[in-house]
Each structure stands twice: as C-alpha cells, then as structure tokens.
Amino acid sequence: MLVGKNLTKTLGNKSIFENVDIEIAPGKITCVIGPSGTGKTTLLRALCLLDLPDYGTISLDGADYFFPRLPLAANEAPWPKVTAVFQSFFLWPHLTLRENILLPARNHNPKASNDIEGLINLLEMRDFINHYPNEASIGQRQRVALARALILNPSYVLLDEITSALDIEQTARILTKLLHLKERNIGVMLITHHLSFAKQAADQVIFMSDKKITEYGTADILDHPQTERLQRFLSLAAVGA
C-alpha cells in the first residue's frame, strides 16, 4: 500500500494542499479529479517523493518517510518501486523509441531486453518501436513513456493527465491499457479529466478542491455526489463536455 497521511505542501507563502490523507492500493485504480490549480500534480510528485511534502508521513509497503526531513539519500529512494509518468514525455531525441524504453531499465531490470517484447505487444507498438521520437505521434510517444515506466517493474504507477493532448481514439487506447496494469496487481493513480473513464474503471475516485480532498469513494460519487462542491464541479464538467 502507498499511503500518505496529513500531507501538507507550501510554496513560499502559498499553501498548495493541507492535511491530505490518501491511499493507493495494489491492483486498484485511483482516479484523482478536480479543478485546475488544486494541487493534484504536486500531490502526485509528493507521493513518489520527487517533491517532498513539508509535513506528514508517506508509507510505502511498510517503509515510512516522515516530514519535515532532509532530502532523500540514494539508498532511501523509492524508485523504481514507485514510478511516475507526466504530460511531458522526456524522451531522448537521438535514441529510438525502443532505446528510450530500455535506457532507464539497464540498472534495474536485467531481463529488460526480454520484457520489452511483452510491452510492445501490450501497448501495440510493433509498427513504430524502432522510430525516433520526432517520427512518432503524440499517442505513440505516450505509450512509449508508459512502457518506459512499466519496464522497471514498479508496484505503483502514478500518471499525471497523460491523455490530455490525445484524441478520443488515442485516449481510449491508453486508458484501456491501464486495466491490464490492474490485472498485474499494480496500483495506479491517475490524475484525469476523463470522468467517463473514472466511472467505468476507477476503484476509487478522489475529488480535490480548495487545497484538500473534498470527497472520495467509489465511482458512484460521480453519479451521486455528497458535497455541493463536487456537484458544482460535475455540473460544469457536463456543460463543457
């Protein structure tokens, strides 16, 4: 289990989120929704310990990190057990897509050269895997970024709006693949604005607003919100759909 308790983060004098409790369970998909600027991405970065929270505790399968604290030492880092994929793909332009996937795995997965074949099939990348990033579409590069995370054999994958620049068909392809991660007992946290996917696939939906988690539960909360704030958010989302 990946657990954050009483997490608080500020930047200068600005509070980003306050006293947040969150759990990401193995084999479950957690969708995080909410208005822009409510701290969703910063919370994701805190959970994978890329941007340490100011206060609180993060527990990763029994290993506890208490804050405030000094930066992590190399032997304390939770990576690649926890791996994140962001909207910016960070692909090396001079390497092929295959090489981009394999590069970070060389120190973490001695079977990467074999495992990549399964990922190529899973994410349907056979036709473009030997291209360079500038020869690939956004959707293809997104699948490569996801494969690069998965080849590290993480227990938890944290995804930040990875479909925001994709069309409907590309989005459906990526989001469908996330169900395969669930079948492999990988815990998935997905920041998303695709409420239809959250309704279909999420085991847990978390709504963030006003610097905190305002409501959470199963996907049923998207049809039967309990707070006025979530009701208003869903109404606005329906208008913009």
Backbone as JSON, one array per atom type, in Angstrom:
{
  "sequence": "MLVGKNLTKTLGNKSIFENVDIEIAPGKITCVIGPSGTGKTTLLRALCLLDLPDYGTISLDGADYFFPRLPLAANEAPWPKVTAVFQSFFLWPHLTLRENILLPARNHNPKASNDIEGLINLLEMRDFINHYPNEASIGQRQRVALARALILNPSYVLLDEITSALDIEQTARILTKLLHLKERNIGVMLITHHLSFAKQAADQVIFMSDKKITEYGTADILDHPQTERLQRFLSLAAVGA",
  "N": [[0.84, -1.19, 0.0], [0.5, 2.23, -0.81], [0.64, 5.03, 1.03], [-0.39, 8.18, 2.1], [-0.36, 10.44, 4.78], [-1.82, 13.12, 6.47], [-0.64, 15.04, 4.78], [1.03, 17.98, 3.85], [1.75, 20.79, 1.87], [3.58, 23.61, 0.9], [4.43, 26.44, -1.13], [6.64, 28.88, -0.93], [4.83, 31.45, 0.43], [2.45, 30.37, -0.21], [-0.12, 28.08, 0.16], [-0.39, 24.8, -1.0], [-1.59, 22.22, -0.71], [-3.35, 20.81, 2.1], [-3.14, 18.8, 4.98], [-3.73, 16.24, 3.81], [-5.01, 13.01, 3.32], [-4.4, 9.93, 1.77], [-4.72, 6.87, -0.06], [-3.2, 4.45, -2.09], [-3.86, 1.52, -3.51], [-2.53, -1.79, -4.17], [-3.25, -3.31, -7.31], [-5.48, -1.78, -7.81], [-7.3, 0.98, -9.25], [-7.0, 4.35, -8.85], [-8.58, 7.3, -9.39], [-7.94, 10.69, -9.64], [-9.57, 13.68, -9.49], [-10.58, 17.07, -10.24], [-10.73, 20.71, -10.08], [-8.47, 22.82, -11.99], [-5.31, 23.75, -10.59], [-5.56, 22.89, -7.97], [-3.71, 21.39, -6.63], [-3.24, 18.77, -7.43], [-1.22, 17.64, -9.14], [1.06, 18.33, -7.69], [0.61, 16.84, -5.39], [0.83, 14.26, -6.45], [3.56, 14.29, -7.16], [4.62, 14.5, -4.63], [3.88, 12.03, -3.49], [5.45, 10.24, -4.91], [7.82, 11.03, -4.02], [9.36, 12.91, -5.34], [9.06, 15.58, -4.98], [9.26, 16.69, -2.02], [6.89, 16.62, 0.66], [5.98, 19.16, 3.07], [5.05, 18.53, 5.6], [3.86, 15.6, 7.35], [3.33, 12.05, 6.64], [4.59, 9.49, 4.57], [3.97, 6.25, 3.57], [5.29, 3.34, 2.23], [4.56, 0.3, 1.42], [5.21, -0.51, 4.03], [7.57, 0.85, 4.56], [8.46, 3.84, 6.04], [8.31, 7.36, 5.61], [8.99, 10.29, 7.14], [7.98, 13.68, 7.58], [8.71, 17.11, 8.4], [11.95, 16.68, 6.77], [15.36, 15.94, 5.84], [16.6, 15.98, 2.41], [16.21, 12.98, 0.41], [18.5, 10.27, 0.74], [20.52, 8.37, -1.58], [20.14, 5.63, -1.18], [17.68, 5.57, -0.01], [15.72, 6.16, -1.77], [12.55, 5.6, -3.33], [12.26, 4.71, -5.87], [12.69, 2.28, -8.47], [10.25, 1.35, -7.51], [8.04, 2.91, -7.06], [6.79, 4.69, -9.69], [6.53, 7.44, -11.91], [4.61, 9.01, -14.52], [4.54, 11.72, -16.61], [2.87, 14.55, -18.24], [4.68, 15.74, -19.99], [6.89, 13.99, -21.97], [9.62, 13.49, -21.93], [11.51, 12.19, -23.66], [14.51, 10.96, -25.11], [15.78, 12.57, -27.89], [17.71, 11.6, -29.69], [17.71, 8.91, -29.51], [16.18, 5.79, -30.42], [12.7, 4.86, -30.06], [12.53, 2.36, -28.87], [15.07, 2.23, -27.65], [14.8, 4.37, -25.87], [12.99, 3.29, -24.07], [14.45, 1.17, -22.99], [16.73, 2.32, -21.84], [16.53, 3.51, -19.07], [16.12, 1.14, -17.73], [18.36, -0.39, -17.55], [19.84, -0.49, -15.19], [18.09, -1.57, -13.42], [16.49, -3.69, -14.26], [17.42, -6.65, -15.24], [16.32, -8.3, -17.12], [15.26, -6.79, -19.09], [15.52, -6.64, -21.9], [14.11, -8.82, -22.73], [11.62, -8.42, -21.54], [10.64, -6.18, -22.82], [9.46, -7.01, -25.15], [6.99, -8.07, -24.44], [5.75, -5.73, -23.53], [5.68, -4.26, -25.88], [3.8, -5.71, -27.3], [1.6, -5.5, -25.56], [1.04, -2.74, -25.55], [0.72, -2.26, -28.19], [2.85, -1.46, -30.04], [4.42, -2.32, -32.11], [4.64, -1.45, -34.78], [5.98, 0.97, -34.73], [8.1, 1.01, -32.98], [10.85, 1.17, -33.48], [11.26, 3.67, -34.45], [12.28, 7.16, -34.27], [11.7, 9.67, -31.7], [10.74, 12.06, -32.97], [9.52, 11.05, -35.15], [7.23, 9.91, -34.39], [3.77, 9.86, -33.35], [1.88, 11.87, -30.98], [0.29, 10.19, -29.4], [1.62, 7.75, -29.76], [4.12, 8.33, -28.63], [3.28, 8.7, -26.04], [2.51, 6.13, -25.26], [5.01, 4.95, -25.31], [6.28, 6.33, -23.21], [4.79, 5.33, -21.09], [5.42, 2.61, -21.29], [8.15, 2.75, -20.72], [8.07, 3.32, -18.02], [6.81, 1.0, -17.05], [8.57, -1.06, -17.62], [10.35, -1.03, -15.63], [9.3, -2.56, -13.71], [7.45, -1.6, -11.64], [5.66, -1.28, -8.5], [3.74, 0.57, -8.12], [2.19, 2.93, -10.18], [2.1, 6.24, -11.07], [0.22, 8.6, -12.67], [0.06, 11.5, -14.57], [-2.32, 13.26, -15.99], [-2.06, 11.99, -18.53], [-3.34, 11.72, -20.92], [-4.15, 14.12, -21.89], [-3.53, 15.51, -24.24], [-4.46, 13.97, -26.26], [-6.51, 12.49, -28.85], [-9.92, 11.2, -29.04], [-9.87, 8.47, -29.8], [-7.17, 7.72, -29.37], [-7.02, 8.24, -26.64], [-8.85, 6.35, -25.61], [-7.45, 4.03, -26.23], [-5.1, 4.21, -24.65], [-6.19, 4.37, -22.03], [-7.57, 1.99, -21.82], [-5.46, 0.21, -21.66], [-4.59, 0.61, -19.1], [-6.17, -0.96, -17.51], [-5.01, -3.42, -17.79], [-2.79, -3.15, -16.19], [-3.91, -3.13, -13.68], [-4.76, -5.79, -13.59], [-2.32, -6.97, -13.32], [-1.73, -6.51, -10.72], [-0.71, -4.03, -10.12], [-0.66, -0.94, -8.53], [-2.48, 1.9, -9.45], [-2.46, 5.35, -9.83], [-4.23, 7.94, -11.19], [-4.35, 11.07, -12.42], [-6.9, 12.78, -13.89], [-9.08, 14.22, -16.39], [-11.02, 12.89, -17.6], [-13.98, 11.95, -17.0], [-15.71, 9.94, -17.74], [-14.12, 7.67, -18.06], [-13.26, 7.38, -15.43], [-15.68, 6.68, -14.23], [-16.1, 4.15, -15.35], [-13.82, 2.59, -14.79], [-12.49, 3.17, -12.39], [-11.57, 2.16, -9.14], [-11.49, 3.72, -6.96], [-12.39, 7.07, -6.47], [-11.14, 10.28, -6.16], [-11.79, 13.5, -5.18], [-10.39, 16.61, -5.46], [-10.29, 19.83, -4.13], [-10.0, 23.28, -3.22], [-7.6, 23.07, -1.79], [-7.57, 20.61, -0.54], [-8.7, 17.18, -0.04], [-11.9, 16.88, -0.93], [-13.99, 15.13, -1.31], [-14.42, 11.58, -1.47], [-14.58, 8.21, -2.7], [-16.21, 5.3, -4.11], [-16.67, 4.97, -7.7], [-19.28, 5.67, -7.8], [-19.75, 8.13, -6.61], [-19.61, 9.97, -8.59], [-22.01, 9.92, -9.85], [-23.7, 10.28, -7.76], [-23.02, 12.63, -6.01], [-21.95, 13.8, -2.8], [-21.29, 16.21, -1.73], [-21.73, 19.74, -2.04], [-19.75, 21.06, -3.45], [-18.55, 19.13, -5.17], [-20.81, 18.5, -6.65], [-21.19, 20.91, -8.04], [-18.86, 21.03, -9.55], [-19.15, 18.76, -11.22], [-21.4, 19.51, -12.62], [-20.47, 21.72, -14.1], [-18.52, 20.39, -15.58], [-20.1, 18.77, -17.17], [-21.37, 20.67, -18.77], [-19.21, 21.58, -20.23], [-18.53, 19.35, -21.69]],
  "CA": [[0.0, 0.0, 0.0], [1.15, 3.54, -0.81], [-0.25, 5.8, 1.9], [0.01, 9.5, 2.58], [-1.16, 10.88, 5.92], [-1.64, 14.51, 6.93], [0.36, 15.67, 3.92], [0.89, 19.42, 3.65], [2.79, 21.34, 1.0], [3.51, 25.04, 0.59], [5.47, 27.03, -1.97], [6.72, 30.23, -0.42], [3.72, 31.72, 1.36], [1.23, 29.82, -0.81], [-0.47, 26.71, 0.52], [-0.78, 24.0, -2.17], [-2.6, 21.35, -0.13], [-3.23, 20.78, 3.56], [-3.67, 17.67, 5.75], [-4.31, 15.29, 2.86], [-4.86, 11.57, 3.53], [-4.67, 9.23, 0.51], [-4.22, 5.5, -0.15], [-3.15, 3.84, -3.41], [-3.77, 0.09, -3.19], [-2.12, -2.66, -5.27], [-4.33, -3.89, -8.1], [-6.63, -0.87, -7.84], [-7.13, 2.22, -9.98], [-7.5, 5.52, -8.16], [-8.65, 8.48, -10.25], [-7.98, 11.96, -8.92], [-10.2, 14.7, -10.32], [-10.76, 18.34, -9.57], [-10.39, 21.89, -10.86], [-7.05, 23.14, -12.14], [-4.72, 24.55, -9.53], [-5.94, 22.43, -6.63], [-2.61, 20.66, -6.01], [-3.24, 17.35, -7.8], [0.1, 17.24, -9.63], [2.01, 18.44, -6.58], [0.38, 15.68, -4.53], [1.44, 13.11, -7.13], [5.01, 14.41, -7.02], [4.95, 14.21, -3.23], [3.73, 10.6, -3.22], [6.59, 9.49, -5.45], [8.98, 11.61, -3.33], [10.12, 13.79, -6.2], [8.91, 16.91, -4.39], [8.91, 16.27, -0.66], [5.93, 17.45, 1.39], [6.53, 19.88, 4.24], [4.64, 17.82, 6.81], [3.09, 14.39, 7.13], [4.01, 10.76, 6.53], [4.32, 8.64, 3.41], [4.34, 4.86, 3.83], [5.36, 2.54, 1.02], [4.67, -1.11, 1.75], [5.84, -0.69, 5.33], [8.68, 1.79, 4.75], [7.86, 5.12, 6.4], [9.06, 8.59, 5.4], [8.38, 11.32, 7.98], [8.32, 15.03, 7.15], [9.84, 17.54, 7.56], [13.17, 15.91, 6.83], [16.36, 16.27, 4.83], [16.39, 15.26, 1.14], [16.46, 11.54, 0.44], [19.76, 9.71, 0.29], [20.35, 7.49, -2.73], [19.66, 4.31, -0.76], [16.33, 5.71, 0.53], [14.78, 6.5, -2.84], [11.58, 4.53, -3.57], [12.22, 4.39, -7.29], [11.53, 2.37, -9.35], [9.04, 0.72, -6.98], [7.03, 3.9, -7.43], [7.22, 5.34, -10.94], [5.57, 8.44, -12.37], [4.61, 9.4, -15.92], [3.98, 13.06, -16.67], [2.41, 15.0, -19.54], [5.89, 15.87, -20.8], [7.32, 12.6, -22.05], [11.05, 13.42, -21.62], [12.17, 11.19, -24.49], [15.76, 11.38, -25.72], [15.52, 12.66, -29.33], [18.71, 10.91, -30.5], [17.53, 7.47, -29.31], [14.92, 5.26, -30.92], [11.72, 4.64, -29.01], [12.97, 1.15, -28.16], [16.21, 2.59, -26.8], [14.29, 5.2, -24.8], [12.38, 2.41, -23.07], [15.45, 0.3, -22.36], [17.8, 3.05, -21.16], [16.44, 3.56, -17.6], [15.97, -0.2, -17.16], [19.61, -1.15, -17.55], [20.32, -0.66, -13.82], [17.01, -2.04, -12.54], [15.81, -4.88, -14.76], [18.34, -7.39, -16.11], [15.55, -9.01, -18.15], [14.53, -5.77, -19.85], [15.53, -6.94, -23.33], [13.03, -9.78, -22.97], [10.34, -7.85, -21.08], [10.15, -5.16, -23.73], [8.61, -7.62, -26.18], [5.65, -8.14, -23.89], [5.19, -4.38, -23.51], [5.39, -3.89, -27.27], [2.52, -6.33, -27.64], [0.56, -4.96, -24.7], [0.72, -1.37, -25.91], [0.56, -2.21, -29.64], [3.88, -0.55, -30.52], [5.29, -3.03, -33.04], [4.81, -0.74, -36.05], [6.76, 2.21, -34.63], [9.02, 0.93, -31.85], [12.22, 1.49, -33.89], [11.31, 5.05, -34.91], [12.76, 8.17, -33.34], [10.55, 10.41, -31.17], [10.16, 13.03, -33.91], [8.81, 10.3, -36.2], [6.09, 9.26, -33.74], [2.67, 10.73, -32.96], [1.77, 12.1, -29.54], [-0.23, 8.98, -28.78], [2.67, 6.74, -29.76], [5.12, 8.71, -27.63], [2.69, 8.48, -24.72], [2.63, 4.7, -24.97], [6.43, 4.69, -25.02], [6.54, 6.83, -21.85], [4.18, 4.38, -20.16], [6.23, 1.38, -21.34], [9.41, 3.02, -20.04], [7.8, 3.18, -16.6], [6.43, -0.36, -16.7], [9.69, -2.0, -17.76], [11.07, -1.01, -14.35], [8.56, -3.45, -12.8], [7.01, -0.88, -10.44], [4.48, -1.73, -7.78], [2.77, 1.65, -8.21], [2.41, 3.84, -11.29], [1.38, 7.48, -10.85], [0.09, 9.16, -14.02], [-0.42, 12.88, -14.49], [-3.01, 13.75, -17.18], [-1.27, 11.5, -19.66], [-4.14, 11.7, -22.15], [-4.72, 15.45, -22.09], [-3.29, 16.0, -25.59], [-4.82, 12.91, -27.19], [-7.88, 12.47, -29.35], [-10.78, 10.21, -28.37], [-9.42, 7.1, -30.09], [-5.91, 7.51, -28.66], [-7.33, 8.19, -25.21], [-9.46, 5.05, -25.31], [-6.41, 3.0, -26.31], [-4.25, 4.31, -23.47], [-6.91, 4.1, -20.8], [-7.86, 0.56, -21.79], [-4.26, -0.5, -21.23], [-4.43, 0.72, -17.65], [-6.85, -2.1, -16.9], [-4.05, -4.53, -17.76], [-1.93, -2.93, -15.03], [-4.7, -3.6, -12.55], [-4.73, -7.25, -13.61], [-0.98, -7.37, -12.88], [-1.65, -6.11, -9.31], [-0.03, -2.74, -10.0], [-1.52, 0.15, -8.08], [-2.47, 3.0, -10.41], [-3.06, 6.64, -9.52], [-4.38, 8.65, -12.45], [-4.99, 12.38, -12.47], [-7.59, 12.77, -15.18], [-10.31, 14.98, -16.57], [-11.95, 12.0, -18.31], [-14.89, 11.42, -15.99], [-16.32, 8.71, -18.23], [-13.22, 6.57, -17.72], [-13.31, 7.2, -13.98], [-16.9, 5.95, -13.91], [-16.02, 2.77, -15.82], [-12.66, 1.79, -14.39], [-11.88, 3.51, -11.11], [-11.99, 1.54, -7.88], [-11.62, 4.83, -6.02], [-12.35, 8.41, -7.06], [-10.8, 11.32, -5.18], [-12.06, 14.85, -5.67], [-9.61, 17.63, -4.76], [-10.64, 21.24, -4.33], [-9.76, 24.14, -2.06], [-6.37, 22.65, -1.09], [-7.76, 19.38, 0.23], [-9.61, 16.19, -0.61], [-13.23, 17.29, -0.52], [-14.87, 13.95, -1.31], [-13.83, 10.4, -2.08], [-15.4, 7.0, -2.61], [-16.22, 4.56, -5.36], [-17.09, 5.79, -8.84], [-20.68, 6.09, -7.6], [-19.86, 9.52, -6.19], [-19.75, 10.8, -9.78], [-23.44, 9.97, -10.13], [-24.41, 10.69, -6.55], [-22.1, 13.4, -5.16], [-22.48, 14.1, -1.48], [-20.97, 17.58, -1.35], [-22.13, 20.77, -3.0], [-18.59, 21.41, -4.29], [-18.45, 18.15, -6.24], [-21.99, 18.69, -7.51], [-20.95, 22.06, -8.91], [-17.79, 20.64, -10.49], [-19.71, 17.84, -12.21], [-22.32, 20.27, -13.48], [-19.65, 22.49, -15.03], [-17.89, 19.45, -16.49], [-21.14, 18.34, -18.12], [-21.58, 21.77, -19.7], [-18.06, 21.69, -21.11], [-18.27, 18.09, -22.4]],
  "C": [[0.88, 1.25, 0.0], [0.2, 4.5, -0.11], [0.38, 7.14, 2.24], [-0.92, 9.93, 3.7], [-0.78, 12.3, 6.31], [-0.62, 15.28, 6.09], [0.02, 17.14, 3.69], [2.05, 19.92, 2.81], [2.53, 22.82, 0.75], [4.65, 25.4, -0.36], [5.55, 28.51, -1.62], [5.65, 30.45, 0.63], [2.41, 31.12, 0.88], [1.02, 28.37, -0.39], [-0.97, 25.97, -0.72], [-1.84, 22.98, -1.77], [-2.31, 21.18, 1.36], [-3.88, 19.51, 4.12], [-4.39, 16.64, 4.87], [-3.99, 13.85, 3.28], [-5.24, 10.86, 2.23], [-4.04, 7.84, 0.55], [-4.3, 5.03, -1.6], [-2.89, 2.35, -3.19], [-3.28, -0.7, -4.4], [-3.34, -3.23, -6.0], [-5.59, -3.05, -8.14], [-6.27, 0.37, -8.65], [-7.79, 3.35, -9.19], [-7.44, 6.7, -9.11], [-8.79, 9.72, -9.38], [-8.5, 13.03, -9.87], [-10.29, 16.0, -9.54], [-10.38, 19.49, -10.46], [-8.88, 22.07, -10.98], [-6.57, 23.97, -10.95], [-5.06, 24.12, -8.13], [-4.88, 21.54, -5.98], [-2.52, 19.2, -6.41], [-1.86, 16.88, -8.25], [1.14, 17.31, -8.52], [1.85, 17.28, -5.61], [1.0, 14.43, -5.15], [2.96, 13.14, -6.96], [5.46, 14.14, -5.59], [4.9, 12.72, -2.95], [4.87, 9.77, -3.8], [7.91, 10.1, -4.98], [9.92, 12.35, -4.28], [10.12, 15.22, -5.66], [8.37, 16.71, -2.98], [7.88, 17.19, -0.04], [6.61, 18.13, 2.57], [6.25, 19.13, 5.53], [3.87, 16.57, 6.41], [3.95, 13.15, 7.05], [3.61, 10.09, 5.23], [4.84, 7.25, 3.73], [4.25, 4.09, 2.52], [5.62, 1.1, 1.39], [5.49, -1.33, 3.02], [7.03, 0.21, 5.59], [8.1, 3.18, 4.94], [8.84, 6.27, 6.16], [8.32, 9.7, 6.16], [8.89, 12.7, 7.57], [7.91, 16.02, 8.23], [11.08, 16.67, 7.78], [14.13, 16.43, 5.77], [16.04, 15.54, 3.53], [16.79, 13.79, 1.25], [17.9, 11.22, 0.04], [19.48, 8.71, -0.82], [19.75, 6.15, -2.33], [18.25, 4.37, -0.15], [15.28, 5.89, -0.56], [13.83, 5.33, -3.12], [11.51, 4.09, -5.02], [13.06, 3.14, -7.58], [10.26, 1.69, -8.81], [7.83, 1.62, -7.2], [7.56, 4.66, -8.63], [6.13, 6.28, -11.41], [5.72, 8.68, -13.87], [3.87, 10.73, -16.01], [3.55, 13.42, -18.1], [3.57, 15.22, -20.49], [6.6, 14.53, -20.79], [8.8, 12.42, -21.74], [11.74, 12.27, -22.37], [13.45, 11.77, -25.08], [15.59, 11.4, -27.24], [16.49, 11.87, -30.2], [18.65, 9.39, -30.33], [16.22, 7.04, -29.94], [13.96, 5.08, -29.74], [12.05, 3.39, -28.2], [14.09, 1.48, -27.18], [15.78, 3.49, -25.64], [13.67, 4.36, -23.69], [13.44, 1.65, -22.29], [16.46, 1.06, -21.51], [17.66, 3.09, -19.64], [16.38, 2.19, -16.95], [17.3, -0.91, -16.98], [20.16, -1.38, -16.14], [19.29, -1.28, -12.89], [16.36, -3.35, -12.99], [16.72, -5.63, -15.73], [17.64, -8.16, -17.23], [14.83, -8.06, -19.09], [14.45, -6.1, -21.33], [14.48, -7.98, -23.7], [11.66, -9.17, -22.63], [9.77, -6.85, -22.07], [9.24, -5.75, -24.8], [7.17, -7.74, -25.7], [4.98, -6.78, -23.86], [4.85, -3.89, -24.91], [4.05, -4.47, -27.7], [1.37, -5.71, -26.85], [0.08, -3.6, -25.17], [0.67, -1.15, -27.43], [1.55, -1.23, -30.28], [4.76, -1.14, -31.62], [5.61, -2.21, -34.29], [5.71, 0.49, -35.96], [7.87, 2.16, -33.59], [10.46, 1.32, -32.21], [12.33, 2.87, -34.53], [11.95, 5.93, -33.85], [11.56, 9.0, -32.84], [9.91, 11.38, -32.15], [9.43, 12.37, -35.07], [7.52, 9.67, -35.66], [5.02, 10.3, -33.4], [2.69, 10.93, -31.45], [1.28, 10.84, -28.83], [0.81, 7.88, -28.72], [3.74, 7.06, -28.73], [4.59, 8.51, -26.22], [2.78, 7.02, -24.32], [4.06, 4.32, -24.63], [6.77, 5.15, -23.6], [5.96, 5.88, -20.81], [4.98, 3.08, -20.13], [7.55, 1.57, -20.6], [9.25, 2.93, -18.53], [7.56, 1.72, -16.23], [7.6, -1.34, -16.77], [10.55, -2.02, -16.49], [10.4, -1.91, -13.31], [8.12, -2.75, -11.52], [5.84, -1.59, -9.77], [3.36, -0.71, -7.89], [3.17, 2.56, -9.36], [1.51, 5.05, -11.09], [1.39, 8.27, -12.15], [-0.58, 10.52, -13.95], [-0.99, 13.31, -15.84], [-2.33, 13.28, -18.46], [-2.04, 11.47, -20.97], [-4.65, 13.08, -22.54], [-4.57, 15.96, -23.51], [-3.75, 15.0, -26.66], [-6.26, 13.05, -27.67], [-8.65, 11.32, -28.7], [-10.28, 8.8, -28.58], [-8.13, 6.78, -29.36], [-6.14, 7.41, -27.15], [-7.92, 6.84, -24.82], [-8.41, 3.95, -25.31], [-5.53, 3.01, -25.06], [-4.99, 3.88, -22.21], [-7.29, 2.63, -20.69], [-6.66, -0.23, -21.28], [-4.05, -0.43, -19.73], [-5.13, -0.42, -16.91], [-5.94, -3.32, -16.83], [-3.1, -4.39, -16.56], [-2.63, -3.41, -13.76], [-4.66, -5.11, -12.45], [-3.38, -7.79, -13.15], [-0.7, -6.95, -11.44], [-0.8, -4.86, -9.1], [-1.04, -1.71, -9.53], [-1.38, 1.35, -9.0], [-3.15, 4.22, -9.79], [-3.07, 7.45, -10.79], [-5.08, 9.99, -12.22], [-5.62, 12.52, -13.85], [-8.76, 13.75, -15.19], [-11.35, 14.16, -17.32], [-12.87, 11.32, -17.3], [-15.54, 10.12, -16.45], [-15.44, 7.51, -17.92], [-13.25, 6.31, -16.22], [-14.54, 6.41, -13.58], [-16.76, 4.47, -14.25], [-14.95, 1.96, -15.11], [-12.15, 2.04, -12.98], [-12.45, 2.69, -9.96], [-12.22, 2.61, -6.81], [-11.52, 6.14, -6.79], [-12.11, 9.4, -5.94], [-11.02, 12.67, -5.83], [-11.29, 15.85, -4.81], [-10.12, 19.01, -5.12], [-10.28, 22.0, -3.06], [-8.67, 23.59, -1.15], [-6.53, 21.38, -0.28], [-8.59, 18.39, -0.58], [-11.0, 16.47, -0.05], [-14.19, 16.12, -0.43], [-14.13, 12.79, -1.95], [-14.76, 9.21, -1.88], [-15.27, 6.2, -3.88], [-16.66, 5.5, -6.48], [-18.53, 6.26, -8.71], [-20.8, 7.56, -7.2], [-19.99, 10.45, -7.4], [-21.2, 10.88, -10.25], [-24.25, 10.47, -8.95], [-23.47, 11.44, -5.6], [-22.76, 13.79, -3.85], [-22.21, 15.53, -1.04], [-21.39, 18.54, -2.45], [-20.99, 21.11, -3.95], [-18.43, 20.43, -5.44], [-19.64, 18.25, -7.18], [-21.75, 19.81, -8.51], [-19.89, 21.73, -9.96], [-18.34, 19.74, -11.59], [-20.66, 18.55, -13.15], [-21.54, 21.08, -14.51], [-18.96, 21.58, -16.04], [-18.86, 18.97, -17.55], [-21.4, 19.41, -19.18], [-20.44, 21.84, -20.72], [-17.79, 20.45, -21.94], [-18.67, 18.2, -23.87]]
}
